Amino acid sequence: MSWAPDPLPATGPLAGVRVLDLTTVVMGPSATQFLGDLGADVVKIETPGGDSMRWVGPWETPGMGPLFLWANRNKRSLALDLKTPDGKAAAMSLAAEADILVSNVRPQGLARLGLDYQSVRQTNEKIIYCAAVGYGSGGPNAGKAVYDDLMQAASGIAGLFGAVDGTPRYAPVNLCDRIVGLYAASAITAALYHREKTGQGQEIEVPMFETMAQFVLSDHIGGAAFIPPKGPMGYKRLLSPTRGPYPTKDGFLAIVVYTDKHWQAFSALIGQPGLMQTDPRFSSMESRTQNARAMGQFLSEQLQARTNAEWLTLLHDIDIPACPVNSIEDLANDPHLQAVNFFEAHTHPTEGALNVAKFPIRFAESPVNIRRLAPNLGEHNSEFSNPKAAL
């Protein structure tokens, strides 16, 4: 099987780059969608049953759920059974012509299929081979299966909720999957640059646990940044149970009164202009951080005096950052998102009219484009030249 040219031209900075996508669920597909949006030609290999995210509804056509639609645009779908000789041979022939292979299949599974890095490198020594794994190789947990929930627990995110109010829980978004997907895409583009300079391909391992541990500890390393430790771990402002959002007369408001300038302006606004001089808790950023709970309580008490609209007008005039607390439904009609044409209406060949979020980053000289919507399972098998391998 040979790599069929993509009939839909790309304009992004990665136009012409070929990506063989062996990822499923959320983290891996998020990374490859990022590459596809940047212009890469992404061919997604799916099993006979398809990516499991296809089956998280609602849908117009079974197997075309919204999570799949949003994580798999700008890709072609090739349905292959990699456990058969023909399927494996087809995947290997595509890998021989690819610039990048991305997988979040567990390493032992790839080795059984003969699609591990060493095997692929024998046919394509310049391949950039990105393996997104749960835990880094060499540690006792290497090879274990993980999901976003497990990584939120392992990396300390769920425990941070517990530190705030006593109950560990998960953030209601696939936080680890999305973040690690961005790390993977960033690592791949760096490897492309390295290959451009040196001609060398390479293997990349992107471990979810280590990546998220670094991400979380960047905020919460605290005193443990020093040897020996100079104090407890954790950033008090982020861990304060009174951090907000804060109730107003008619809703809730997000506000960051943070710098000395902010506090001087806010205290004058509420009729307490000498607050920073008379109350040592307010006197400096360090004292406010150490008294984060009291700061939040103070703001909560003050903000109940006015409506959201009143506060937003007053705070804007004195340059204090604030915004309403949007629901996910509010995002669909957010005036800023509408003004920047964040949502684009596209017509899918089987799903009909769809709401699609455009790629948020602007490239002045190599603009990205949404040239195809998420594919049906095996939709592009006919474009490739080995019918025996196709399902």
Secondary structure as GFF3:
##gff-version 3
##sequence-region A 1 391
A	DSSP	beta_strand	18	22	.	.	.	ID=ss1
A	DSSP	alpha_helix	27	37	.	.	.	ID=ss2
A	DSSP	beta_strand	41	46	.	.	.	ID=ss3
A	DSSP	three_ten_helix	52	55	.	.	.	ID=ss4
A	DSSP	alpha_helix	66	71	.	.	.	ID=ss5
A	DSSP	beta_strand	75	79	.	.	.	ID=ss6
A	DSSP	alpha_helix	85	97	.	.	.	ID=ss7
A	DSSP	beta_strand	100	103	.	.	.	ID=ss8
A	DSSP	alpha_helix	107	113	.	.	.	ID=ss9
A	DSSP	alpha_helix	117	123	.	.	.	ID=ss10
A	DSSP	beta_strand	128	133	.	.	.	ID=ss11
A	DSSP	alpha_helix	148	154	.	.	.	ID=ss12
A	DSSP	alpha_helix	157	165	.	.	.	ID=ss13
A	DSSP	alpha_helix	175	198	.	.	.	ID=ss14
A	DSSP	beta_strand	202	207	.	.	.	ID=ss15
A	DSSP	alpha_helix	208	220	.	.	.	ID=ss16
A	DSSP	three_ten_helix	222	225	.	.	.	ID=ss17
A	DSSP	alpha_helix	236	239	.	.	.	ID=ss18
A	DSSP	beta_strand	246	247	.	.	.	ID=ss19
A	DSSP	beta_strand	252	255	.	.	.	ID=ss20
A	DSSP	alpha_helix	260	269	.	.	.	ID=ss21
A	DSSP	alpha_helix	275	278	.	.	.	ID=ss22
A	DSSP	three_ten_helix	280	282	.	.	.	ID=ss23
A	DSSP	alpha_helix	285	290	.	.	.	ID=ss24
A	DSSP	alpha_helix	292	303	.	.	.	ID=ss25
A	DSSP	alpha_helix	308	317	.	.	.	ID=ss26
A	DSSP	beta_strand	322	324	.	.	.	ID=ss27
A	DSSP	alpha_helix	328	331	.	.	.	ID=ss28
A	DSSP	alpha_helix	335	339	.	.	.	ID=ss29
A	DSSP	beta_strand	343	348	.	.	.	ID=ss30
A	DSSP	beta_strand	352	357	.	.	.	ID=ss31
A	DSSP	three_ten_helix	381	383	.	.	.	ID=ss32
###
